[in-house]
Amino acid sequence: MQVNLERWDQSNPKNGKHASAIKEPSAPSVRTVLEEVFELLEDYAPLWYTEEHHDRILTALRIRHE
């Protein structure tokens, strides 16, 4: 699933007219967000969350760590 972040920025009411041009200095790293999502998926274990998803996230975390 791909998310169009530019479109989200423009439609997000918290962002102003030029929000897509502004970068947040305290934005979390991709690794941090992936770890948080991984923990949520592991804790809640939705029916659609398969072992393949689990393995893909672990592989991505290992690659990002190297």
Biopython code that builds the backbone (N, CA, C, O; Angstrom):
import numpy as np
from Bio.PDB.StructureBuilder import StructureBuilder

atoms = [
    (1, "MET", "N", (0.846, -1.177, 0.000)),
    (1, "MET", "CA", (0.000, 0.000, 0.000)),
    (1, "MET", "C", (0.888, 1.235, 0.000)),
    (1, "MET", "O", (1.801, 1.354, 0.817)),
    (2, "GLN", "N", (0.619, 2.137, -0.906)),
    (2, "GLN", "CA", (1.389, 3.370, -0.974)),
    (2, "GLN", "C", (0.528, 4.527, -0.484)),
    (2, "GLN", "O", (-0.670, 4.590, -0.763)),
    (3, "VAL", "N", (1.147, 5.426, 0.238)),
    (3, "VAL", "CA", (0.452, 6.591, 0.775)),
    (3, "VAL", "C", (1.019, 7.827, 0.096)),
    (3, "VAL", "O", (2.234, 8.016, 0.047)),
    (4, "ASN", "N", (0.147, 8.654, -0.420)),
    (4, "ASN", "CA", (0.568, 9.896, -1.043)),
    (4, "ASN", "C", (0.692, 10.944, 0.051)),
    (4, "ASN", "O", (-0.296, 11.571, 0.431)),
    (5, "LEU", "N", (1.924, 11.137, 0.564)),
    (5, "LEU", "CA", (2.139, 12.049, 1.688)),
    (5, "LEU", "C", (1.883, 13.501, 1.323)),
    (5, "LEU", "O", (1.390, 14.274, 2.144)),
    (6, "GLU", "N", (2.214, 13.872, 0.100)),
    (6, "GLU", "CA", (1.983, 15.258, -0.318)),
    (6, "GLU", "C", (0.493, 15.562, -0.267)),
    (6, "GLU", "O", (0.086, 16.622, 0.209)),
    (7, "ARG", "N", (-0.315, 14.635, -0.757)),
    (7, "ARG", "CA", (-1.757, 14.815, -0.732)),
    (7, "ARG", "C", (-2.251, 14.878, 0.710)),
    (7, "ARG", "O", (-3.116, 15.692, 1.036)),
    (8, "TRP", "N", (-1.701, 14.015, 1.582)),
    (8, "TRP", "CA", (-2.088, 14.021, 2.994)),
    (8, "TRP", "C", (-1.737, 15.342, 3.642)),
    (8, "TRP", "O", (-2.549, 15.903, 4.378)),
    (9, "ASP", "N", (-0.529, 15.854, 3.380)),
    (9, "ASP", "CA", (-0.106, 17.132, 3.945)),
    (9, "ASP", "C", (-1.071, 18.248, 3.570)),
    (9, "ASP", "O", (-1.429, 19.080, 4.405)),
    (10, "GLN", "N", (-1.481, 18.259, 2.325)),
    (10, "GLN", "CA", (-2.349, 19.336, 1.853)),
    (10, "GLN", "C", (-3.749, 19.221, 2.415)),
    (10, "GLN", "O", (-4.422, 20.235, 2.599)),
    (11, "SER", "N", (-4.207, 17.998, 2.694)),
    (11, "SER", "CA", (-5.569, 17.825, 3.188)),
    (11, "SER", "C", (-5.647, 17.802, 4.704)),
    (11, "SER", "O", (-6.744, 17.838, 5.262)),
    (12, "ASN", "N", (-4.522, 17.742, 5.373)),
    (12, "ASN", "CA", (-4.498, 17.688, 6.832)),
    (12, "ASN", "C", (-4.813, 19.075, 7.384)),
    (12, "ASN", "O", (-4.077, 20.022, 7.110)),
    (13, "PRO", "N", (-5.890, 19.215, 8.156)),
    (13, "PRO", "CA", (-6.279, 20.540, 8.655)),
    (13, "PRO", "C", (-5.256, 21.157, 9.608)),
    (13, "PRO", "O", (-5.252, 22.374, 9.791)),
    (14, "LYS", "N", (-4.395, 20.352, 10.213)),
    (14, "LYS", "CA", (-3.379, 20.907, 11.107)),
    (14, "LYS", "C", (-2.290, 21.627, 10.320)),
    (14, "LYS", "O", (-1.561, 22.448, 10.876)),
    (15, "ASN", "N", (-2.180, 21.329, 9.052)),
    (15, "ASN", "CA", (-1.146, 21.929, 8.211)),
    (15, "ASN", "C", (-1.708, 23.152, 7.494)),
    (15, "ASN", "O", (-2.879, 23.186, 7.118)),
    (16, "GLY", "N", (-0.867, 24.135, 7.317)),
    (16, "GLY", "CA", (-1.280, 25.344, 6.612)),
    (16, "GLY", "C", (-1.243, 25.151, 5.110)),
    (16, "GLY", "O", (-1.077, 24.034, 4.619)),
    (17, "LYS", "N", (-1.401, 26.249, 4.382)),
    (17, "LYS", "CA", (-1.412, 26.181, 2.920)),
    (17, "LYS", "C", (-0.104, 25.657, 2.362)),
    (17, "LYS", "O", (-0.103, 24.959, 1.348)),
    (18, "HIS", "N", (1.000, 25.974, 2.998)),
    (18, "HIS", "CA", (2.314, 25.585, 2.480)),
    (18, "HIS", "C", (2.948, 24.496, 3.338)),
    (18, "HIS", "O", (4.172, 24.415, 3.443)),
    (19, "ALA", "N", (2.130, 23.676, 3.938)),
    (19, "ALA", "CA", (2.631, 22.666, 4.879)),
    (19, "ALA", "C", (3.543, 21.645, 4.211)),
    (19, "ALA", "O", (4.468, 21.139, 4.847)),
    (20, "SER", "N", (3.299, 21.334, 2.939)),
    (20, "SER", "CA", (4.124, 20.313, 2.291)),
    (20, "SER", "C", (5.563, 20.789, 2.100)),
    (20, "SER", "O", (6.458, 19.973, 1.883)),
    (21, "ALA", "N", (5.794, 22.104, 2.179)),
    (21, "ALA", "CA", (7.146, 22.638, 2.025)),
    (21, "ALA", "C", (7.875, 22.729, 3.367)),
    (21, "ALA", "O", (9.079, 22.983, 3.406)),
    (22, "ILE", "N", (7.145, 22.521, 4.466)),
    (22, "ILE", "CA", (7.734, 22.631, 5.802)),
    (22, "ILE", "C", (8.124, 21.251, 6.296)),
    (22, "ILE", "O", (7.332, 20.312, 6.215)),
    (23, "LYS", "N", (9.343, 21.122, 6.808)),
    (23, "LYS", "CA", (9.791, 19.856, 7.373)),
    (23, "LYS", "C", (9.866, 20.003, 8.887)),
    (23, "LYS", "O", (10.399, 20.982, 9.407)),
    (24, "GLU", "N", (9.328, 19.022, 9.570)),
    (24, "GLU", "CA", (9.353, 19.054, 11.026)),
    (24, "GLU", "C", (10.736, 18.639, 11.511)),
    (24, "GLU", "O", (11.217, 17.570, 11.133)),
    (25, "PRO", "N", (11.385, 19.449, 12.335)),
    (25, "PRO", "CA", (12.726, 19.103, 12.811)),
    (25, "PRO", "C", (12.728, 17.912, 13.757)),
    (25, "PRO", "O", (13.746, 17.229, 13.868)),
    (26, "SER", "N", (11.626, 17.642, 14.439)),
    (26, "SER", "CA", (11.589, 16.563, 15.411)),
    (26, "SER", "C", (10.861, 15.326, 14.895)),
    (26, "SER", "O", (10.404, 14.504, 15.689)),
    (27, "ALA", "N", (10.748, 15.187, 13.599)),
    (27, "ALA", "CA", (10.068, 14.028, 13.027)),
    (27, "ALA", "C", (10.836, 12.757, 13.388)),
    (27, "ALA", "O", (12.066, 12.743, 13.340)),
    (28, "PRO", "N", (10.122, 11.694, 13.747)),
    (28, "PRO", "CA", (10.801, 10.445, 14.112)),
    (28, "PRO", "C", (11.442, 9.793, 12.889)),
    (28, "PRO", "O", (11.045, 10.042, 11.751)),
    (29, "SER", "N", (12.427, 8.967, 13.148)),
    (29, "SER", "CA", (13.089, 8.268, 12.045)),
    (29, "SER", "C", (12.163, 7.182, 11.505)),
    (29, "SER", "O", (11.242, 6.735, 12.188)),
    (30, "VAL", "N", (12.423, 6.774, 10.285)),
    (30, "VAL", "CA", (11.651, 5.695, 9.662)),
    (30, "VAL", "C", (11.775, 4.431, 10.505)),
    (30, "VAL", "O", (10.794, 3.716, 10.707)),
    (31, "ARG", "N", (12.968, 4.161, 10.992)),
    (31, "ARG", "CA", (13.191, 2.964, 11.821)),
    (31, "ARG", "C", (12.331, 3.005, 13.090)),
    (31, "ARG", "O", (11.726, 2.000, 13.463)),
    (32, "THR", "N", (12.278, 4.151, 13.742)),
    (32, "THR", "CA", (11.485, 4.283, 14.967)),
    (32, "THR", "C", (10.018, 4.007, 14.692)),
    (32, "THR", "O", (9.366, 3.286, 15.448)),
    (33, "VAL", "N", (9.500, 4.572, 13.623)),
    (33, "VAL", "CA", (8.095, 4.370, 13.270)),
    (33, "VAL", "C", (7.845, 2.904, 12.909)),
    (33, "VAL", "O", (6.840, 2.326, 13.322)),
    (34, "LEU", "N", (8.748, 2.312, 12.148)),
    (34, "LEU", "CA", (8.590, 0.903, 11.770)),
    (34, "LEU", "C", (8.600, 0.009, 13.009)),
    (34, "LEU", "O", (7.815, -0.935, 13.101)),
    (35, "GLU", "N", (9.483, 0.302, 13.955)),
    (35, "GLU", "CA", (9.525, -0.470, 15.204)),
    (35, "GLU", "C", (8.218, -0.330, 15.980)),
    (35, "GLU", "O", (7.714, -1.309, 16.531)),
    (36, "GLU", "N", (7.671, 0.881, 16.023)),
    (36, "GLU", "CA", (6.415, 1.103, 16.738)),
    (36, "GLU", "C", (5.259, 0.361, 16.077)),
    (36, "GLU", "O", (4.434, -0.248, 16.758)),
    (37, "VAL", "N", (5.203, 0.415, 14.761)),
    (37, "VAL", "CA", (4.147, -0.294, 14.029)),
    (37, "VAL", "C", (4.297, -1.801, 14.212)),
    (37, "VAL", "O", (3.311, -2.516, 14.388)),
    (38, "PHE", "N", (5.538, -2.276, 14.169)),
    (38, "PHE", "CA", (5.804, -3.699, 14.382)),
    (38, "PHE", "C", (5.293, -4.136, 15.755)),
    (38, "PHE", "O", (4.641, -5.173, 15.874)),
    (39, "GLU", "N", (5.587, -3.349, 16.789)),
    (39, "GLU", "CA", (5.128, -3.682, 18.142)),
    (39, "GLU", "C", (3.601, -3.731, 18.209)),
    (39, "GLU", "O", (3.031, -4.632, 18.825)),
    (40, "LEU", "N", (2.946, -2.766, 17.578)),
    (40, "LEU", "CA", (1.483, -2.762, 17.565)),
    (40, "LEU", "C", (0.926, -3.994, 16.871)),
    (40, "LEU", "O", (-0.008, -4.628, 17.362)),
    (41, "LEU", "N", (1.507, -4.326, 15.729)),
    (41, "LEU", "CA", (1.043, -5.505, 15.001)),
    (41, "LEU", "C", (1.269, -6.782, 15.795)),
    (41, "LEU", "O", (0.420, -7.673, 15.803)),
    (42, "GLU", "N", (2.403, -6.870, 16.458)),
    (42, "GLU", "CA", (2.691, -8.053, 17.270)),
    (42, "GLU", "C", (1.739, -8.134, 18.468)),
    (42, "GLU", "O", (1.274, -9.218, 18.818)),
    (43, "ASP", "N", (1.453, -6.999, 19.090)),
    (43, "ASP", "CA", (0.577, -6.984, 20.263)),
    (43, "ASP", "C", (-0.883, -7.288, 19.918)),
    (43, "ASP", "O", (-1.542, -8.067, 20.605)),
    (44, "TYR", "N", (-1.381, -6.663, 18.843)),
    (44, "TYR", "CA", (-2.795, -6.805, 18.503)),
    (44, "TYR", "C", (-3.073, -7.955, 17.545)),
    (44, "TYR", "O", (-4.199, -8.451, 17.495)),
    (45, "ALA", "N", (-2.084, -8.384, 16.794)),
    (45, "ALA", "CA", (-2.182, -9.525, 15.876)),
    (45, "ALA", "C", (-3.490, -9.561, 15.079)),
    (45, "ALA", "O", (-4.291, -10.481, 15.240)),
    (46, "PRO", "N", (-3.703, -8.558, 14.222)),
    (46, "PRO", "CA", (-4.930, -8.587, 13.408)),
    (46, "PRO", "C", (-4.943, -9.827, 12.506)),
    (46, "PRO", "O", (-3.892, -10.369, 12.166)),
    (47, "LEU", "N", (-6.127, -10.260, 12.133)),
    (47, "LEU", "CA", (-6.271, -11.482, 11.341)),
    (47, "LEU", "C", (-5.488, -11.444, 10.032)),
    (47, "LEU", "O", (-4.986, -12.473, 9.581)),
    (48, "TRP", "N", (-5.384, -10.277, 9.427)),
    (48, "TRP", "CA", (-4.706, -10.167, 8.142)),
    (48, "TRP", "C", (-3.186, -10.139, 8.277)),
    (48, "TRP", "O", (-2.484, -10.257, 7.272)),
    (49, "TYR", "N", (-2.663, -9.986, 9.487)),
    (49, "TYR", "CA", (-1.224, -9.899, 9.726)),
    (49, "TYR", "C", (-0.635, -11.307, 9.716)),
    (49, "TYR", "O", (-0.795, -12.073, 10.666)),
    (50, "THR", "N", (0.044, -11.627, 8.631)),
    (50, "THR", "CA", (0.551, -12.984, 8.433)),
    (50, "THR", "C", (2.016, -13.100, 8.848)),
    (50, "THR", "O", (2.678, -12.105, 9.142)),
    (51, "GLU", "N", (2.497, -14.327, 8.865)),
    (51, "GLU", "CA", (3.908, -14.564, 9.161)),
    (51, "GLU", "C", (4.790, -13.906, 8.092)),
    (51, "GLU", "O", (5.901, -13.465, 8.384)),
    (52, "GLU", "N", (4.291, -13.845, 6.863)),
    (52, "GLU", "CA", (5.047, -13.172, 5.792)),
    (52, "GLU", "C", (5.233, -11.686, 6.123)),
    (52, "GLU", "O", (6.322, -11.143, 5.936)),
    (53, "HIS", "N", (4.183, -11.034, 6.608)),
    (53, "HIS", "CA", (4.308, -9.632, 7.014)),
    (53, "HIS", "C", (5.336, -9.496, 8.133)),
    (53, "HIS", "O", (6.205, -8.625, 8.095)),
    (54, "HIS", "N", (5.220, -10.362, 9.116)),
    (54, "HIS", "CA", (6.147, -10.369, 10.255)),
    (54, "HIS", "C", (7.595, -10.477, 9.769)),
    (54, "HIS", "O", (8.460, -9.707, 10.186)),
    (55, "ASP", "N", (7.842, -11.441, 8.885)),
    (55, "ASP", "CA", (9.198, -11.659, 8.371)),
    (55, "ASP", "C", (9.697, -10.468, 7.551)),
    (55, "ASP", "O", (10.872, -10.108, 7.628)),
    (56, "ARG", "N", (8.809, -9.861, 6.771)),
    (56, "ARG", "CA", (9.208, -8.705, 5.957)),
    (56, "ARG", "C", (9.630, -7.529, 6.831)),
    (56, "ARG", "O", (10.604, -6.841, 6.527)),
    (57, "ILE", "N", (8.897, -7.303, 7.912)),
    (57, "ILE", "CA", (9.254, -6.206, 8.812)),
    (57, "ILE", "C", (10.590, -6.487, 9.481)),
    (57, "ILE", "O", (11.437, -5.599, 9.578)),
    (58, "LEU", "N", (10.781, -7.721, 9.946)),
    (58, "LEU", "CA", (12.058, -8.063, 10.572)),
    (58, "LEU", "C", (13.214, -7.886, 9.595)),
    (58, "LEU", "O", (14.272, -7.382, 9.971)),
    (59, "THR", "N", (13.019, -8.294, 8.350)),
    (59, "THR", "CA", (14.065, -8.115, 7.334)),
    (59, "THR", "C", (14.348, -6.641, 7.127)),
    (59, "THR", "O", (15.511, -6.242, 7.059)),
    (60, "ALA", "N", (13.315, -5.825, 7.025)),
    (60, "ALA", "CA", (13.501, -4.385, 6.829)),
    (60, "ALA", "C", (14.236, -3.768, 8.016)),
    (60, "ALA", "O", (15.102, -2.913, 7.831)),
    (61, "LEU", "N", (13.902, -4.188, 9.216)),
    (61, "LEU", "CA", (14.584, -3.655, 10.400)),
    (61, "LEU", "C", (16.057, -4.071, 10.410)),
    (61, "LEU", "O", (16.922, -3.284, 10.794)),
    (62, "ARG", "N", (16.337, -5.285, 9.996)),
    (62, "ARG", "CA", (17.745, -5.734, 9.938)),
    (62, "ARG", "C", (18.525, -4.946, 8.893)),
    (62, "ARG", "O", (19.661, -4.541, 9.141)),
    (63, "ILE", "N", (17.927, -4.727, 7.734)),
    (63, "ILE", "CA", (18.589, -3.981, 6.653)),
    (63, "ILE", "C", (18.846, -2.552, 7.094)),
    (63, "ILE", "O", (19.931, -2.016, 6.871)),
    (64, "ARG", "N", (17.854, -1.934, 7.720)),
    (64, "ARG", "CA", (17.974, -0.542, 8.169)),
    (64, "ARG", "C", (19.018, -0.409, 9.276)),
    (64, "ARG", "O", (19.611, 0.654, 9.459)),
    (65, "HIS", "N", (19.237, -1.506, 10.014)),
    (65, "HIS", "CA", (20.185, -1.488, 11.128)),
    (65, "HIS", "C", (21.632, -1.579, 10.645)),
    (65, "HIS", "O", (22.544, -1.100, 11.319)),
    (66, "GLU", "N", (21.841, -2.184, 9.495)),
    (66, "GLU", "CA", (23.213, -2.376, 8.987)),
    (66, "GLU", "C", (23.808, -1.109, 8.436)),
    (66, "GLU", "O", (24.949, -1.113, 7.975)),
]
sb = StructureBuilder()
sb.init_structure("model")
sb.init_model(0)
sb.init_chain("A")
sb.init_seg("    ")
for serial, (resi, resn, name, xyz) in enumerate(atoms, 1):
    if name == "N":
        sb.init_residue(resn, " ", resi, " ")
    sb.init_atom(name, np.array(xyz, "f"), 0.0, 1.0, " ", f" {name:<3s}", serial, name[0])
structure = sb.get_structure()
